[in-house]
């Protein structure tokens, strides 16, 4: 993973307030799980599916855009 990307997917529930764009988010939308998976880039769609699975933490290796089959030392350099 030459880019040094760390990406986390968290399953959360709203507790109050109102979703709105900010300096960190250009747009905000409430989506059904399937819609979120379809709308996400490849390296993020699996994280959404992992978070929704309820099976605990998952580790995925990607190059910043695409999933890789497995990590090798050269991927991590």
C-alpha positions as CSV (number, residue, x, y, z in Angstrom):
1,X,0.0,0.0,0.0
2,X,2.4,2.7,-1.2
3,X,-0.1,5.5,-0.5
4,X,-0.2,4.7,3.2
5,X,-4.0,4.8,3.2
6,X,-5.9,3.9,6.3
7,X,-9.7,3.7,5.8
8,X,-12.2,2.9,8.4
9,X,-15.9,2.1,8.0
10,X,-18.1,2.5,11.1
11,X,-21.7,1.6,11.5
12,X,-23.4,4.5,13.3
13,X,-26.8,5.7,14.2
14,X,-27.9,9.4,14.3
15,X,-28.7,10.7,17.8
16,X,-29.8,14.2,16.9
17,X,-29.0,17.3,15.0
18,X,-29.4,17.7,11.2
19,X,-27.1,16.4,8.5
20,X,-25.7,19.2,6.4
21,X,-22.7,19.9,4.2
22,X,-19.5,21.2,5.9
23,X,-15.9,21.8,5.2
24,X,-15.4,18.1,5.5
25,X,-18.4,17.0,3.5
26,X,-19.5,18.7,0.3
27,X,-22.8,16.8,0.3
28,X,-24.8,14.7,2.7
29,X,-27.5,12.1,2.0
30,X,-29.4,9.4,3.8
31,X,-29.2,6.2,1.8
32,X,-30.5,2.7,2.1
33,X,-27.6,0.2,2.6
34,X,-27.8,-1.1,-0.9
35,X,-27.8,2.4,-2.3
36,X,-24.7,3.3,-0.3
37,X,-22.9,0.2,-1.5
38,X,-23.7,1.0,-5.2
39,X,-22.8,4.7,-4.9
40,X,-19.4,4.0,-3.3
41,X,-16.0,3.5,-5.0
42,X,-14.8,-0.1,-5.1
43,X,-12.4,0.3,-2.1
44,X,-15.2,1.8,0.0
45,X,-18.2,-0.4,-1.0
46,X,-16.6,-3.4,0.7
47,X,-16.1,-1.4,3.9
48,X,-19.8,-0.5,3.9
49,X,-20.8,-4.1,3.4
50,X,-18.3,-5.2,6.1
51,X,-19.8,-2.7,8.6
52,X,-23.3,-3.8,7.8
53,X,-22.4,-7.5,8.2
54,X,-22.1,-7.3,11.9
55,X,-19.2,-9.9,11.8
56,X,-16.7,-7.6,13.5
57,X,-13.6,-5.8,12.3
58,X,-12.4,-6.6,8.7
59,X,-9.0,-5.8,7.2
60,X,-8.9,-5.1,3.5
61,X,-5.9,-4.3,1.3
62,X,-6.2,-1.8,-1.5
63,X,-4.0,0.4,-3.6
64,X,-6.1,3.6,-2.8
65,X,-8.7,2.7,-5.4
66,X,-9.0,-1.0,-6.0
67,X,-9.0,-4.0,-3.7
68,X,-6.0,-6.2,-3.8
69,X,-6.2,-10.0,-3.5
70,X,-3.8,-10.0,-0.6
71,X,-1.0,-8.0,0.9
72,X,2.6,-8.6,0.1
73,X,5.7,-6.8,1.4
74,X,5.9,-4.7,-1.7
75,X,2.3,-3.5,-1.2
76,X,3.2,-2.2,2.2
77,X,6.5,-0.5,1.2
